[in-house]
Amino acid sequence: MVFVSTKPTLPRWLCENILIGTLPWHHGKCQPFSHFSEVYTLHDAYLLGTYQSADSHGETVLCFLWDALWLPKSITGQAHANEPIFLLIKATNTLGLSLSTGTLPQPDQQPRRILNAEHVVLDNQTAVVIDDTKGNALTLVFSGQLHYLAIDNRQRLLNLGF
């Protein structure tokens, strides 16, 4: 089963946990993007939000609504049928975050679907570039690590296992 929504939104409980800083990152995975992308894809996911805080020492959190169609059964089997699965990616030591000058999403419109995501490592910096279906590119540059959490709509952590 695949979760489908006409207008995906970030649940209030998840938004609050991101903003307050109470997500259980210590239960997630800490891996380079290359390891993540060997097992998972962001294709057809929705980017629901990006979060940065001056109090978080250069951390950036990206929140996605994952498209279950592209996920392995090891993930979809942990969630209830037709319920959303959220992927959160936290980058530490963020050096920059930019959005290209494509067609910017409007607040009253549906978030954009991700077309693809790729990364490049140069010296001690990593750039992750996420392209959407409207020609936008979100670029995240950081010199720290990437942390991953998968959470279902019942606020349960899913085992990423990569």
Beta strands, then each sheet from edge to edge (+ up, - down):
strand 1: 29-30
strand 2: 46-52
strand 3: 60-65
strand 4: 85-91
strand 5: 94-99
strand 6: 114-122
strand 7: 125-132
strand 8: 137-142
strand 9: 146-152
strand 10: 157-158
sheet 1: 1+ 9- 4+ 3- 2+
sheet 2: 1+ 9- 10+
sheet 3: 5+ 8- 7+ 6-
end
